[in-house]
Amino acid sequence: IVAYLYAWYSTDGLRCQMCLFHPQHCDAQHPLHWSNLLVCIFTLLGACSNQLIMQAKLKKYDEEEECFLCFARCAALSVSVLPFSSSLFVLSASLLHLRSVLVYVLAGIPSLIGWGTVLCLPMFAICDDDNF
């Protein structure tokens, strides 16, 4: 979705090329108008729906296990929205004209947790000394 938004609304995008031949397409339209925003929201909700499927076993957990389960769910959520949050973080200023600190925080935290999970979790599994 973000690749579509970038290809259409960038400075040399398809929308700009259409304006050469059809000037009525050149109104001041923001990339996140209502229909694009709804598509983005429903895509994120679909990516987050795996959190409803995964549930911990019903038993009594101590505080450390509950903290780990909360972190694991947060990491799974961050990995599931990783492509969208990473592209939103990278393209928010140039394409979407969103220069707010809140946008960088809301897109940066899931990106950081997601990339940390994707890149560091295999390293922890490979370097585990308990197997030897």
C-alpha positions as CSV (number, residue, x, y, z in Angstrom):
1,I,0.0,0.0,0.0
2,V,2.8,2.4,0.9
3,A,4.6,1.5,-2.3
4,Y,1.4,2.4,-4.2
5,L,1.1,5.7,-2.4
6,Y,4.7,6.4,-3.2
7,A,4.4,5.5,-6.9
8,W,1.3,7.6,-7.2
9,Y,2.0,10.7,-5.1
10,S,5.7,11.2,-5.3
11,T,7.2,14.2,-7.1
12,D,7.8,12.2,-10.3
13,G,4.9,9.8,-9.7
14,L,2.1,8.6,-11.9
15,R,-0.3,11.3,-10.6
16,C,2.2,14.0,-11.7
17,Q,2.4,12.4,-15.2
18,M,-1.3,12.4,-15.5
19,C,-1.4,16.1,-14.7
20,L,0.5,16.7,-17.9
21,F,-2.4,15.4,-20.1
22,H,-5.4,15.9,-17.8
23,P,-5.0,19.0,-15.6
24,Q,-8.3,18.3,-13.8
25,H,-6.4,15.5,-11.9
26,C,-4.1,18.1,-10.3
27,D,-6.2,19.2,-7.4
28,A,-4.5,19.6,-4.0
29,Q,-5.2,16.0,-2.8
30,H,-3.4,14.7,0.2
31,P,-2.0,11.1,-0.1
32,L,-3.9,10.1,3.0
33,H,-7.4,11.2,2.0
34,W,-10.3,9.2,3.5
35,S,-10.3,6.3,1.1
36,N,-6.5,5.7,1.3
37,L,-6.6,6.2,5.1
38,L,-9.4,3.6,5.5
39,V,-7.4,1.1,3.3
40,C,-4.4,1.7,5.6
41,I,-6.4,1.3,8.8
42,F,-8.1,-1.9,7.6
43,T,-4.8,-3.3,6.4
44,L,-3.3,-2.7,9.9
45,L,-6.3,-4.2,11.6
46,G,-5.9,-7.3,9.4
47,A,-2.3,-7.6,10.3
48,C,-3.1,-7.2,14.0
49,S,-5.8,-9.9,13.9
50,N,-3.3,-12.6,14.6
51,Q,-3.3,-11.3,18.2
52,L,-6.9,-12.6,18.6
53,I,-5.9,-16.1,17.5
54,M,-2.8,-16.5,19.7
55,Q,-3.6,-16.9,23.4
56,A,-1.6,-18.2,26.3
57,K,-2.7,-21.3,28.2
58,L,-5.1,-20.7,31.0
59,K,-2.9,-21.3,34.1
60,K,-1.5,-19.2,36.9
61,Y,1.6,-17.3,35.8
62,D,4.1,-15.5,38.0
63,E,5.0,-11.9,37.3
64,E,8.1,-12.8,35.2
65,E,6.2,-15.1,32.9
66,E,3.4,-12.6,32.5
67,C,6.0,-9.9,31.5
68,F,7.5,-12.3,29.0
69,L,4.1,-13.1,27.5
70,C,3.3,-9.4,27.2
71,F,6.7,-8.8,25.5
72,A,6.2,-11.8,23.1
73,R,2.7,-10.5,22.1
74,C,4.2,-7.0,21.6
75,A,7.0,-8.5,19.5
76,A,4.5,-10.5,17.4
77,L,2.4,-7.5,16.8
78,S,5.4,-5.4,15.8
79,V,6.6,-8.1,13.3
80,S,3.1,-8.4,11.8
81,V,3.0,-4.6,11.1
82,L,6.7,-4.3,10.3
83,P,6.4,-3.6,6.5
84,F,3.8,-0.9,7.0
85,S,5.5,0.7,10.0
86,S,8.9,0.7,8.4
87,S,7.7,2.2,5.2
88,L,5.7,4.8,7.1
89,F,8.7,5.7,9.1
90,V,10.9,6.1,6.1
91,L,8.5,7.8,3.8
92,S,6.4,10.0,6.2
93,A,8.3,13.2,5.6
94,S,9.0,13.0,1.9
95,L,5.7,11.5,0.7
96,L,3.0,12.0,3.2
97,H,4.2,15.4,4.4
98,L,3.8,14.3,8.0
99,R,6.6,15.9,10.0
100,S,5.1,15.4,13.4
101,V,7.2,13.8,16.2
102,L,4.1,11.7,17.1
103,V,4.2,10.1,13.6
104,Y,7.8,9.2,14.0
105,V,7.2,7.7,17.5
106,L,4.1,5.8,16.5
107,A,5.9,4.4,13.4
108,G,9.4,4.1,14.9
109,I,8.7,2.1,18.0
110,P,7.0,-0.8,16.2
111,S,9.7,-0.7,13.5
112,L,12.4,-0.9,16.1
113,I,10.8,-3.7,18.1
114,G,10.0,-5.6,14.9
115,W,13.4,-5.3,13.3
116,G,15.0,-6.2,16.7
117,T,12.8,-9.3,16.8
118,V,13.5,-10.3,13.3
119,L,17.2,-9.8,13.4
120,C,18.2,-10.6,17.0
121,L,15.9,-13.5,17.8
122,P,17.7,-15.9,15.4
123,M,21.0,-14.7,16.8
124,F,20.0,-15.6,20.3
125,A,18.8,-19.0,19.2
126,I,22.1,-19.7,17.3
127,C,24.3,-18.4,20.2
128,D,22.4,-20.3,22.9
129,D,25.0,-22.2,25.1
130,D,22.4,-24.5,26.7
131,N,22.5,-27.0,23.8
132,F,26.1,-28.0,24.3
